[in-house]
Amino acid sequence: MGFVLYAHFPRVSSFITVLIAIGINIARVCCEEEKALLKIEKVDKNNFKDIPNPCKYCLYWQTSGPFDEKMLKPEMEGEKREWFSEVIRDFGNCAFVAYFSGVPIGFVQYAPPRFFPRVKKYASGPPSEDAVFLACLYIADKEARGRGLGMAMLEELLAELRKRKNKAVETFARRNSVDNPSGPLELYLKHGFKIKSDKGDFPLLRFDFGRNR
């Protein structure tokens, strides 16, 4: 019943609010019925426009200088597209968009560390050259967080990189806070990531595909 109601609400947050109001349990978003509403697609030139804001024009990891929210400008989308095309040519697919009931709500971005200059600014870094760096695993709609969607996105990424025979994936996860582009530390520890370097608020975590079969 709740999922039929969603057709009348264009935003996921509104949908979830209604479900709570009528007493439907949404704690288990990743049950089989709800998984059918989650669709994760590789980003290409045709669906690039579906990347949620501000991810579509965020160049945080692609730069190394001072950065704040004022730099998240729609006109930077062209530069993000150019970066995306370059990585596709050199590395292959480097991003996913997650749709929940047809609405784009999440974004995953990854590539070899050399494509992300800012990794050198982190005390626990830089990531290893033999690993793919996960720069962003982000749920844009705050009301959709904590429902298992990020877990499903991470599992999709690991499956993709395993299929491509990558050796490892690394990321920075923020300690004691979920306010981080790549998600909370606990998410990664539950999925077999190990802390490789622990300096400051952003430990560097690593998942070795050879050790996690």
N, C-alpha and C positions, 0 to 999 in steps of 0.2 A: 504493500500500500504506500509506504513512504517513498519508494522510488518512482511511482507514478506521479506523485505530487511534484517531483523535481522538475517535471516538464514546465511547470508554471513559474519556476524560479531560476533566473539566468545565472545567479552566483552561487557557488558551492556553499558559502557561508550562510546564505539564506536557507538553503536546503537543509543544512545541518541544524540550524536553529529550529526549523519546523519539526524535524524529526525528534529533537529533544522535547519540544513542547507537547507532542502527542504521545510521548513516552516510549518511542521505539529505541531499542538498545543499539547504539552504533559503535560500541567499544571494539567489536570484532569486524573492522572494515575489510580485513583480508580473508573473510570466509568465502566460500565458493561463489555464493550469489553476488557478493559485492565485488569480487575480483572481475566479474564479467563487466562491471561498469568502468574498470580501470584499463586504459589502453596506453601502452608506451611505444612510441614510434621514434625511429632514427630521424634526426633533423636533416633536411635537404633544402634545396632552393625553393621548393614548392611549399613547404610548411614552416619555413623559417619565421614567417609572420606570426605563427602561433606561439612562439616562445613568449612566456608571460613577462610582463614588465615587472621590475626594471631589467631583468636578465637580458632582454633583447638588445639593449644598448649599453650594458655594463661592461667596461673595459678594465675593471679592477686588477684582475690577474695578468692582463695583457700589457700592463704598464708597471712602472716602478717608482714613479714620483708621488708627491702628495695626492691624496684622493679623499673626497668626501661626497656626500649625497648631492651636492650642487653640481657634480660632474656627471650625474646620471641624466643625460639629456637625450631625448628622442633623436636628435640630429646625429648622434654618434652611431646610430644603427648601421649606416653605410660602412663605417670603419670596422664594426663587428662582423659584418658580412664578408668583408675583404679578408679579415683574419680567419674566419671560418673556411673560406674557399682555399686559402693557403694550407691550412692544416689538413683538409680533405685530400688535397693533392699529395701531400707528403706522408701522411699517417693513415688516412682513411676516416671513417666515421668518427666524430668526436663529440656528439651530443645526442640527447634524447629529450623529447617533450612528453610529459605525462598528461593524459586527458582523463578526467573523471566525468562519466556520463556525457562525453562530448565536449566538455569545457576544459581548456588547457589550464592546469593548476600547478604543474611542476616542471623542473628543468634540471638536466644533468649535463655537466660539461667536463671533458677529460681529454688529455693529450700528453705527449712526452713533456717533461719539465722545461725543456728549452723553449717551449712556446709560451711560457708563463714567467716573465722576468721577475715578478714580485715574490716568487718563492724564495729568492735569495735574501729577502728582508726579514724573514721569520727566524727567530732565535733557534728553533728546533730543526731548521732546514740546513741546506736545501735538500729536496728529495733526491733519491738515487737515480742515476741515469738509466739504470736497467728497469725502472718502474714507470708505469703510466701514472700521471698525477691527476687525481680527482679534484678539480678546482671548485666544483659547485654541485651540490645535491640539495635543491631548494624547493620548498613548497611555498608558492607565492601567496596563497590565501591562508592567513593565520588560523582561521576556523577549521581548516582541513588538516592541520598539523596534529600529530599525536594519535593518528587513526590507522597507522600501519602503511600509509602510502609511501613514505620515505623508505621503509623497509623493502617494499616491493620494487621500488626504483633501484635501490642498491643491488638487490638480487639480480635484476635485469642487467645491470652494468657488469657484475661479476661473471654472469653467464656469457655475455658478449666478449669480454676480454679473455675468458678462458677458451672460448671457441677460436679466437684469433691467436691463441698460443702465446699471449703475453706472459712474462715471468712473474710480475707482481704489480700491485697498485698501491699507491701511497697517498695520504691526504693529511691535512691539518684539521684537527677537531678541537673545538673550544671546551675547556674544562669548566664545569659548574654552570654551563649556560647552553641553551638551545639556539641562542641568537648568533648563528654562524652560517655562512654560505654553504658549507659542506655538511651541516647537521651536527648533532650532539655526539660527544665522545662515546657514550654508552651504546649507541646504535652500532658503531664499528666493533667495539669489543665483543658484542653479542654475535657478530658475524665472523669471528675468527681473526680480526685484525689484532696486531700486537703493537705496543708502543715501542717505537724504534729510538726516538730521541724526545726527551721530556724537559724542555726549557721554557719558562714563561707560561702563559695561559693557553698556548696552542701546541700541544704535543704532536709530533709527527708519527702517524700510524702506518703500518705496512701489512699487506695481505699477500702471502706467497702462495701462488697457485700450486706449486709442487708440494707444499705441506698441507694444503687444504683440498683434498680430492673429493 
